[in-house]
Amino acid sequence: MKFIHLLPISRFVGFKFWNDRYFYQLVQRYSHVGSNISALECTPTNYARLLEECTKTKSLSEGKLLQAHMIMSGFNPSIYTTNRLCNLYVKCGKLKDSRQVFDEMPERDVFSWARMIAGYARNGYFEDSLRLFEEMPERTVVAWNAIIAGYAQYEHTREALEIFSELQHAGMKPDRITVSSVLSVCSSLKSLQDGKQVHAHSIKAGFDSDVFVGCALIDVYAKCESIEDARQVFDKMCERNVVSWNAMTAGYARCGMMEDAREMFENMPERDMVSWTAVISGYAQWECGKDALELFTEMRKVDIGIDQVTLASVLSSCAILTAVEQGKQVHAYVVKTGFQSFLSVSNALITMYANCGNEVYASRVFEKMPMRDAFSWTALVAGYARCGRIENARQLFDMMPKRNIVSWNALIAAYAQHEPIEESLILFCQLQQTDIKPDRVTFTSVVTACATLAVLDYGKHLHGHIIRAGFESGISVGNALVSMYVKCGNIDDARLLFNNIERNTVSWNAMIAGYAQHSHCEDALELFSQMQHAGVKPDQVALASVLSACASLAALEHGKRVHSHIIRNGFGSYLSVDNALITMYSKCGSIEDAFQTFDMMSERNVISWNAMIAGCGQHGCGKEALKLFAQMPQTGIEPDQISFVSALSACSHSGLVDEGLQLFDSMCQDYCITPREVHYACMIDLLGRAGHLDEARDFMKSIPFAPDANVWGALLGACRMYGNIDLGKHAAECLFQLEPQNAAKYVLLSNIYAAAGRWDDVAKVRRIMKDRGVQKQPGCSWIEVKNKVHTFMVEDKSHPQTEEIYSTLEDLARQMEAAGYVPDTNFVLHDVEMEQKEHSLYHHSEKLAIAFGLISTLPGIPIRIMKNLRVCGDCHTATKFISKIVQREIIIRDANRFHHFKDGLCSCGDYW
């Protein structure tokens, strides 16, 4: 044989490895591992078996020495032995040596050709593989399998399927190896259709009962998320081994069916390391971190061995749970066992520490890594960003030797969530100048940045880019776009997009929240109903948004139904939902239900207390509000700026001037909170409502910055209340400069003039409004009856029951006059005759709503009215009379507060 030229004798001069002593030592070594070698015999069988052992352990140097021994001993190897030598070189990646052995073989069998073809294919030399395949005198299934397996290994999946098709057209019968290889291709492609075709072929060929083929089928169906088909294959298998059980377990885990995966795991007749890892990895993938850590603890007890996949999954679970202490323990195990040399484990360590906010440890792991990939750099960039260290993240990003789309996404997402947010848009522009194409994650982050910055024009431009890139149909991108349009106030475009994208819970949440935030509250309730009819289960975000809509509409009955849904579906433990319930009940006029919700909460945060204090303030329960405020620090919750706004507002509505002044001083001195514009506005309102206009004006002089519209607005309101024309005119002029399009301020000044009978000045103000294009907001009142909201304007006759409503008002007017009611015409702010003024007063929107409530509800049920403006003095007086006449509680929420009318009295004590 000519392959003696492969190993010149000169290479072995000075060594004694080619003599018999070395051969005998090698025989003795492998005889200890059960290789069944007859010691001290230089037979073809022993040579072949020794070469096979070298191949298993990839002992290239020992294999070459065996070849030298054969040459020096004059041994003439058989095809069988030469095939083993050729296979050794192939497995060790020495294709040139293997090809030389192959070329010098005096004769070859099908295995010689197949091994050489497979060697080329499995090492990525596809042209050489195909060329040799075409030269093959007689092609066998083994050769076809070699080509298919090679293409499959390097993910040339379509080529592998084409070769499988050629095999069938050539009249060859695929064997179980062929079928398994092709199924692995279908699995990589996640092609359910191709997988089913191969499955049908395997049934015809009688391979469906084969364990090897069965495992491959389970894998295909699981990866294609057709878990029922996978289970059917598993159940029909005549024989199952641990690989079969592992495949089915991994399939359930891959599809997120962790209960089924765990049940399969528990029922396994035997388990290996792969079994444990499949379930642990599944728990980590589906963010069941606690279960993953518990199973890992059990795994260590059985001493079955742990690999890098297991450790990476466990570290991922620690990251999910932000369980840094458990993560450190796993880290110690990694160092002890030497697994830190595995790139996947070190990357998982970086991610774990970064998720836990320990960027120092993450950086240490990164610095000690002998080798890093793009994921290593990206994980640390993301870790710095998550900890708010954006500058460090940017510096590391700039140092990266090579960036991929994940790296860009990490930094773009970081800037989208931290200042300066504009930098995320700049980075996106820089990304477009590279050869790297943005993906769904990129667009989601950039659209989110547009939403935060409220840059609608750029957002629309980005939307066009997304459509051209074909990403609009993606759920994450679609949801981000809906949120962007919502936050930019473009509700119509948001709804149009919502109607045309694939939707999940987040999509519904974004649209419902958008409607609620932009005062489209009825649309929010309607969409919430559609969400339920569509079979989508509302989560805590949707529930909080729809409760906000109920609060804005004062739709108490609707809010109560939502509350029932919350209780039935176990959302009562969510803080955000409980807080929204408090606000809803407070704004719907049921302060008792708000208190009940607050008292039943097992956990409260500062938002809970603020909501309850604000509710008390709106209902004129100032002392209760201050009592709650005093209890906050005793529960370990410090009041914040909003807490003081709510408490000061409560003092204002209840006339608690001294308490309010003390509270303001306490905010500055005891809590070191610097007052903002809203706090000063509360103080001006507090003093002004109490009639202390001079003190209010003096207090304004102490404000360390120019008073804003809220401050001047509070002073103007007080001037309207107490008829201070000069100070009111000055406040109004300042407001006209700050908010020239705010109609309410013009109306307040006009009302001051009208109350004083200065009709020329009233006309002047109205001319100014007309010249500036300022539109007055018409007063309206509404009431919810039988889950429907009915709205009324002044002298409104559009309601279907108008005749009955006006008839009821006439009856009430007669009874009220008999009880001593006298219309207060000072609240008719037009220069008309007295009789016309009285007629106008009887038909104010709140009186129409009350009349409708009386004819539409059963006796004894409270009537709840909402008004968009401040209730006028005459309506306030009239409602006290009506409550006594009809023996009903009437609750009115105006623009400022609640009024509870009962037995001829109001909860505000005529102070509002």
N, C-alpha and C positions, 0 to 999 in steps of 0.2 A: 504493500500500500504506500502511496506517495505522500501522505500527509506528514511524513517524517520531516519534510522541509519546513513545516510550521515551527518546529522547536529545535533549532540548531543545537548540536552537542555542546558547543562552546558555552551556552547559557548555563550548563550544569557543571562546568569544570570547577572544582573546588568544593562541590557539594556532594553529599552522599545519599541524596534523596532518591536517585534512580535505582539503587541497589535493592536487594531483596529485603534487607532489614527495614527499610521505610515501608515497603509494601506490607510486610507482616504487621508492623505497628498500626498501619491504617486499617488492616483487616481486624486486628484485635480491638481497635477503638470502636468500629462500627458494629462489631459483634456484641458489644455491651448494650447497644440500643435496639436490640431485637431485630437486626437486619437479616438474620438467618444465613450468614455467610460462613462457608466452610473454611476454617482458618488454615493458613499455610499452603493454599492451593491457588496457583495462577491460572485459573480457569476462565473461559469467556463469561460464565455466569457471575463469578466473583467480580470481574472487571465491570460488568454491566451494573451489578448491584452497588458497587462502590461509587461508580459514576452517578448513579441515581441518588445515593446519599449525599454526594457533593452538590447535586442539583437542588435537593431539598433545602440544604443549608446555605446554598449559593457560595460554596467554598471554591472559588475560581482557582486559587493557587494550588490547592490540593488536587483539583481535577486535572490541571496541567501537568502536575508531577506524576499522576497516574498515567496520563498519555505518554510522558517520557519513559515511564517504567515499561509500558507496552512496547515502545520503540526499541529500548535497549535490550529487552528480553527477546526481541525478534517475534513478538506475538502478532499474528495476522488476525485482526478483529473481524467479527461477523457484522452483517448489516445491523443486527440488533444492538451490538455494542457501539457501533459507529453512530447510530441514531441517538443513543444515550449521550455520547460525547457532543454531538451536534446540539442536542437539547440543552445540555449544560451551558454551552456558549450563548445560546439564545436567551435562557433565563437570566444569565449574568450580563446581558446587554452587549455581548461581544459578537455582533452580527457578521463582521468581516471574517473573524476566525471561524464562525459557524459556516459561513458560505464557502470558505476555502475547504473545510472538511467535506461539505456537501458536494462541491465540484470535483474533488479527488476520489469520491466514492466510486469504485468499479461498477457497482450495481446499487440501485435504490429501490425501495418499496414505497407504497403509498404513504407510510408514516414519515419517511424521509422527506418527501415533498411537502406533506402537511405541516410538519414541524417547522420547516424553513419558511413556508408561506405564512404560517401563524406568527413566526418570529418577526418577520417584516411588518405584518399588519399590526401586531400588538405594540410595536415600537414606533408606529406612525409612518413607516415607509410604505405607503399604500401603492405607489406606482411600481416599486420593486415587487411587492406582493402580487399585484395583478399580473405583472409581466411573467413572473415565475408560474403563476396559476395557469396562464395561457400556454406556457411551454410544457405543462404537465401532460404526459402521453395519455394518461387515463385518469380523468378527474373522479374523485370519490366524494362521498358526503363529508368525510373528514376534512378534505381540502376546502370544500364550500364552507363548512363550519368555521374553519380557521379565518377565512376572509370576513365572514359575517361578524364573528367575535371581535376581530381586530377593529372593524369599523365601529362596532357598538362601543368598544372600550374608549375610543377617541371621539365619541358622540357624533360621528358621521352617520346620523340615524337614518336619513332618507336614503343614502347610498346603501346602507345595510338592508333596508326593505326592498330596494331595487334588485340587489343580488339574490335575496330570498325568492323574489318573483322569477328571476332568471333560472334559479335552481329548479323550480317547479316546471318551467317551460322546457328545460333540458331533459325532462323525464326522470329526474332524480327524486328519490323518496327521502324527505327530511327525517332525521332521527330525533330522539328526545333532546339531544344537545342543540340541534338546529332550532327546534321549537323554543327551547329555553332562551337561547341567544336572541332570537327575534322578539320574544316576549319582553326581554330586558330593553330592547329598542323601543317597543311600544310604551313601556313604562317611562322611559326617558322623555318620550314625546308627549306623554299623557294622552295618547290617542286611544280612546275607548273603542272606536270603530275598528281600527286595525287590530287591537287586542282581541276583540270578539271574533274577528275573522280567523285569527291564528288559533283561538280557542276551538272554533268549529273544526279547523283542520286537525287539531290534536285529538279531538273526539273521534273523527273518522279514522285517524291513524292508530287509535287505541292507546294514546299516551295520556289520556285524561286521568288515569288512575296512578300515573307515575308521580312519585313524591317530588322529584326534581322539577317537573313541569308544573305540578300543582302549586308549588311555592312561588314559581314565576308568575302563574296566573293570579294568585292572591295579591302579589305585589302590583301587577298591572291594574287590577280592579280597585285596589286601595288608593293608588296614586291618582286614578281617574275619579275618585270619590264615589265609586259605585260599590259601596261596602256590602250591599245585599248580595251582589254577584260573588264578591270575594268570599263571603260566608257560605254561600251555596257550594262553591268549589271545595272549601275546607270540609264541610259536612259530608260531601260525597267521596272524599279521599278514603280509599280502602286502608291505607297505611299512612300514619303520620309520625314524623320525627320532631325533634326539638326545633328544627328549622321551620317546619310547617306551622307549629304553634307560634313561633317568633314572628313569622310573616303575618299571621292573622292578628296577633297582638299589636304589632307595629302598624298594621292597617287601621285598626280601630283608633289607635293613638293619633295617627296622621289625620284622621277625619274629625278629631276632637271628641270622640266618643270614649271618654276616659273611664267611665263606669264599666263599659263593656270590655275595654282593654284590661282593666284591673281584674275583672271577673275571669277573663281568659287566662291571665297571668296566674291567678290563684288556683285554677283548675289544671294547670300544666302538670303532666306526670313527672317531668324533669325540667330543670331550668339551667341555663348557662348564663354567662355574662351578658350575652346579647339580649336575653329575656329581660333581665333587670334593667339594662340600659334602655330598651325600647319603651318601657313604662315611665322610667325617670325622665327620658327625653320628651315623651309626650306631655307629662305634667309640666315640664319647663316650657315647652312650646305653647301650651294653652294657659300659661300663667297660673298654674296650680302649684305655686312654689312650696307651700307648706307640705303638701302631699309628696312632692319630689324629695324634700329633705328627709321626711320620715322614712320613705322607702330606701333612700340611700343609707340611712342608719341601719336598717334591717340588712341591707346588702353586705355591709361591712362585717356584720355578725356571722354571716354564713361563710365568709372567707372564700368567695368564689372568684376573686380577682377583679380588678377595676382597670378600665382603659381610659384613654384620653377623651373619648366621646362621653363617657359617664361623667367624668370630672367637669367637662365643659358644660354639660347640662345642669349639674348640681350648682355650679358657680352662676349659671344663668338664673337659676331659681333664687339664689341668694340676692342677685341683682333685683329681681322682681319684688322680693319681700323687703328690700333694703336691709337685709339681715347681715350687717357687716361683721358681727362677732362670729357667726357661723361661717361666713366667708373666709375669715382669717384662719379658722380651724381647718377648712379645706385647703387653704393656701399652705399651711404648715404641712399637711399630708402630701401636697404636691411637691414641695421642696424635699421632703423626706424620701419620697419614692422616685424622685428624678423626673417627674412629668413636666417640670417647667421648661424642658427642652422642646416640648411639643408646642408649635406655634398656636394651635387652636386653644390650648389650655392657657397660655400666657395672655392671649387676646381676651379670653373669658375673664381672667383675673382683672385686666384693665377695665373691662366693661363693668364688672361687679363693683370695684372700688369707685368708679366714676358714678354709677347709679346711686351708690350709698353716700355720695357727696364727699368722698375721701380722695380728692384729686392728688394729694401728696403720695399716698400709697400707689395709686394708679401710675403716677409718674415714675416711681421707683421701679415698679415692674417693667415699665417701658424701657427705662435706661439700662436695665440688666439683661434685656433680651439680646442674644447673640445675632438673631436674625429677625427682621420685621417685614411685614407686608403692608399693603395699603390699609387693611382693616386695623392693624395695630395703631397706625397713625390716626386713623379716623376715630377709633374708640377713645383715644386720649383727647382729640379735638372736641368730640362730643362731651367728654367728661368735664373739660374746662368750661365749656359753654353751659352745661347743666348747673355748675357751681357759680355761674355768673362771672367767671373770669374770661370775658370775651377777648380781652387783649392777648392773654396767653394762648387762647384758642387760635387767634389770628396769626400770631407769631409761629406757632407750630405748623399751621396750615401753609404758611409761606415757606417753611423749611422742608416741606415734604418733597422727597426726591421724585415721586410720581403720584399724580392724583387721579382718582377715578370719580365717577358720578356720586358715589357714596360719600367721598370726602367733601365734594362741593355741597352736597345736600346737608351734611352735618353743620357746616358753617353758615349756609344760607338760612337753615332752620333756626340756628342760634341767634342770628341777627333779627329774624322775624319775631323773636320772643323777647329780645332785649334791645335797649337803646345802644347805638342809633339804629332804629329799624330801617331807615332809608338805605343803610349799607347792604341789606339783603337784596334790594333792587339793583344796586351797583354791582354786587357780586354776580347776580343773574346775568347782567349785561356782559360782564367779563367772561362768564361761562360760555355765552353764545359765540364769543370770539375764538374759542378753542374747538378742537375736533370732537369734544365730548357732547353728546346730545342730552338735553334735559329729559327727565323721566317724570312719572306721576308724582313722586315725592317732591321733586324740585318745584313743579308747578303748584302743588298744594301749599308749600311754604311761602312761595312768592305771592300767591293770591291772598294768603292769610296776612302777609305784611301789608298788602294793598287795603285790606279790610281795616286793619288797625290804623293805618294812616288816612283812611277815608279818601283815597285817590281814585275816584270812579273812572276818570278818563283812562288812566294807565291800566286800571283793572279791566276795562272793556278791550283795550289793545291786547292785553294778555289773554283775554278770553278768545280773541281771534286766533292768536298763536296756538292756543290749546286745541282749538277746533282743527287747525291745519295739521297739528301733530297727531291728531286722532285720539286725544286723551279725555275729551269731554264726557264720554260715556262712563269713565271710571268713577266709582262711588266717592272716593276721597277727594278727587279734583272737583267733581260736581258739587259735593257738599261745601267745599271751600268757596266755590263761586257763588252759591246761594247765600252763604254767610257774608261774602263780600258785598253783594248787591243789597242785602238787608242792612248791613252796618253803614253803607253809603246812602241809605234812605230810598233806594230804588226798589220799592216793594213789588211793583208790577213786573219788572224784569226778573226779579227773584222768583216770583210765582211761575212765570213763563218757563224759566229754566227748571224749576222744581217739577213741573208737570212732564218734562221731557227727559229726565234722567232716571237711571236705576236708583231706587231709594232704599235706605235703611233707616234705623231709628234716628241716627244723627241728622239725616235729611229732614225728617218730620220735625225734629226738635228745632232746627235752625229756622224753618219757615214759621212754625207756631210762635217761637220767641220773637221773630221779626214782626209779625202782626201785633203781638202784645206790646212790644217796645215802641211801635209807631202808631199806637192808638187805633189800630184796626182790630179792636177787641172781639167784635162779633165774628169777624173772619177767623180769628184765632180759635174761638169756640167751635165754629163749624169745621175747621180743619182737624181739630182734636177729635171730633166725632168721626170724621172720615178715616182718621188714623186707626181708630178702634175697629171700624167696619172693615178696613183693609186687612185686619188680622195682625197688625203691628202692635206689640205690647208697649204702652208708654212707659218710659223710665222716669227717674226722679227729675231729670231736666225738663222733660215735656210737662210733667205734673206741676212743677214750680211755675213754668211759663203760663200754663192755662189758668192756674190760680191767680196769677198776676192780672190776666185778662178779666177774670171774674171780679177781682178787686176794683179794676178801673170802671167796669160797668155797674158795679154794686149788684152783681147778679148772685145774690145769696143762695137761692135755691140751686142754681147750677153749681156753685162752689161747694155746697153740701153734698151734691151727688159725686163730685170729684173727691171729696173727703171720704165718702163711703168706698169709692174705688181704691183709694190709698190704703184704707184699713184692710179691705179684702185681699189686696195683693201684697201686703207686707211692706209698704213703703213708709210706714209711720216712724221708723227708726232713723230716717234720713234727716239730718239737720236742715238742709236746704228746703225740704218739703215742709217740715214743721214751721220753719220761719215764714215760708210763703203762706201757710194756713193762718198764722197769727195776723199777718198783714191783710189777708183776704177778709177774715172775719171783722177786723177793725174797720176796714174801709167799706164793708157792707153794713156797718152799723150794729153788729152783734159783738159788742165788747165783752159780753159774758162768755161767748164761745171762744173768743181770743184768749181770755184768761184761763179757760179750761184747758185749751191746747197747751198753753205755756206751762201750766201747773203739772201737766202729765208728761212733759218732756223729761226723759232720763238724762239727757245731756243738753247743755245750752252753751252757746258762744256769745260773743259781744253783739252779733247781729240779732240774736233772739231777744236779748234785753232791750236793744235799741228799738226793735219793732214793737215790743210791748209798751215801752215808755212813750213812743210816738203815738200809738193807739190811744193810750190814756189821754194824752194831750189833745188829740183830735176830738175826743168825746167830752172835753172839759173836766176831766178827772185829774186836775193838776196835783193835788195832794197825793193821790195814788201813784202818779208818775214819779214824784220826788221820793216817795217811799221805796219804789223799785230801784230808783237811781242809787239810793243809799245802801241797798242790799247787794248791789253788784260787786263792790270790792270785797264783801264778806264771803263771796263764793269763789274768790280768786280771779275774778275778771275785772280788769281795769277799764274804766270808761274811756272811750276814744272821742275824737272830735264830733262824730255823729251823735254820740250819747249826749253830749252837751247841747247840741242843736235841738235834739228831741226834748230834753228837759227844759231848756230855755223857752222853747215854743209852748210847752205845756204850761209854764208859768204865765206866759203872755195870754193864753186863752182863758186862764182862770183868774187873772188879775193878781197874781202873787208877785208883786213888784219887789218887795224886800227879799223874798226868797230867790228871785231871779238875779238880783244884784249880788247877793252872797255867792250864788252859784258861779257867776261870771268871775268873781274874784278868786274863787276856789280853783277854777280851771287854770288860771294863770299862776297862782301861788302854790297850790298843793299838787297839781298834776303837770305843771310846766308845759301846758299846751298853749301855743301861741294862737290867739284868736284870729280867725279869718273873716272875710267879708260876711259870710253867712251868720257868724256869731254876733257881729255888730248889728246886722239887720234884725236879728232876734231881739237885741236889747232896745233898738229904736222902736220896734213894734211893741215890746213890753211897756215902755214908758209912754209911747203914743196912745195905745189903747186905754191906758189908765188916765189919760188926759194931761199927762206931764209933758206938754209939748216943749216948754222952755228947757226942761231937763234933757229932753230928747235932742234938741238942737245943740245944747252944750256938750252932750255926750258925743255927738258927731264930730265936734272939734277935736276930740281926743283920739280919733281914728288915725293911725300912723300912715295911712295911704289915702288916696282919693276915693271917696265913697262910691260904690258901684250902684247899679240899677236897683238891686234888692234893698239897699239901705235907703235910697231916696224914695223907693216905692212904699216902704213901711211908713216913712214920714208923711208921704202924700195921703196914704190911707187914713192915718190918724187925723190929718187936717180935714179930710172929708167927713170923718166921724164927728168932729167937734167944730166944724165950720170955720176953720182958720184960713181965710181967703189969701192973705198976703204970704204966709209961710207955704201954703199949698201951691200958690202960683210959682214961687221960687223953686220948690221941689219939682214941680211939673216941668219947668223950663230946663232944669238940669237933666231930667229924664228924657225930654225930647231930643237932647243932644246925644245921650247915651243909647237910647232905643227909639229912633225916629219912626219906626214902623209898628211899635207896640200900641195897639188901639186902646188897650185897657187904661193906659195912663191919661190919654186924652179924655176918655169917658169920665174918669175920676175928677179931673179938673172941671169938665163940663157939669158934672153933678154938683160940685161945690158951688159953682155959679148959679145953677138952677135952684138949689136949695135956698140961696140968698135972694132969688128973684131977679138976678142980673141976666136977663134973657139976651141982651145984646152981646154980652161976653160969651154966652152959650153958643150963639150963632157964629161968633168969631172963631171959637174953637172948632166948630163943625166945618167952617170954611177951610181952616188950616188942614183938617183931616182930609177933606176932599182934594185940596190942592196937592197934598203929599201922597195921595192915593192910598190912604190908610182906611182899611175896612173894619168897622166895628163887629165884634163877635156877637151874634144874636144870642140872647138868653134862652136856654132851653132846660126842661126838666124831663126826667124819665123814671119809669117804674117797671119792675119786672113782675109779670103775672103769668103764671103757668108756663114758665120757662121761655117766655117771650118778652122782649123789651119794648115798651111803648113810650114814644117820645112826643113831647108837646112844646110848642112855641107860644108866645103871648098871643091871646085871642085866636088860638089855633082852632080851625074847624075842619081839619082834614081827617080826623079819626072816624072810623065807621060808627062809633057810638056817640058822636058829637051831641046829638039832640038830648040823649039821656044824661050826658055829662053836664051840659049847660042847665038842664032842668034841675039836677042835683045841686048845682051851685046857687041857683035862685032860691031853692028851699033853705039851703044853709045860710044864705045872706039874710033872709027874713028872721031865722032863729038867732043868728049872731046879733043883729040889730036889736032884737027883743032882749038879748042878754047884756046889751050895753056896748057893743062894738061900734066904733066910729072910724070910718076909713081915714087913713092918714095921707092926705093928698100931697104932702111934701115929697112923697116918693114917686109922684108922677112928674117926670123931669121934662115936661113939655109945656109950652105956654098956651094952655087950652082952658075952656070953661070948667068950673068946678064939677058940674054934673058929668061932663065927659071924663074928667079925671077919676071920679068915683067908679064910673063904668069900666074904665081901663083897669083899675086896681083889681076888680073882681075877676078879671080874666088873665091874670099873670100865670105863667106856665106852671108854677108849683101848685097853684090852686086847682088848675085843670087836672094835673096828675093826681092830686089828693081825691078829687071827685071821682075820677076813674077808678082809683084804688078802692073807694067805698062801695061802688056798684059792682066791682069785680072780685071781691074777696069776702069771706065769711065774717060775720060779726065777731069781734074780740081779737082778730088776728092783726098784729101790728102792720102798719103801712110804711113802706120804706121808699122815700123819694130822693133822687139825686138831682142836683142842679149844677150847671157848669160855672155859674157866677155866684157872687155873694147874695144871700137871701135878703130881700129888702125888708125894711122895718115894718111896713104894713102887713106883708105876708107873714112875718114872724108873729105879729099880734093876732092876725086872723087865725093862724094855725093853733094858737093856744086856745082860742074860743072853740074851734072845730073839735079839738081833742076832748074838750069837756062835754060838748053837745053830743057827740057820737060815742063817747066812752071807749075810744080807741087810742092806743099809743101810736103817734106819728113820728117817724124818724126822718129828718131831712139832712142830707150831706150837701153842703154848698162848697164853694171853692176853698174855704178856709177850715171848716170844722163840721162836727155833727151837732145837731139840735135834737134832743129827745123831748117831745111834747107829750105831756100826760096830765089829765085832770086840770087843764087850764094853766099849767106851768111848763117852763122850759128848763132843761138841765143847765143851760148857759147862765141862768139867773139874769137874763137880759143884758149880759155882758159879752159882746162879740164884735 
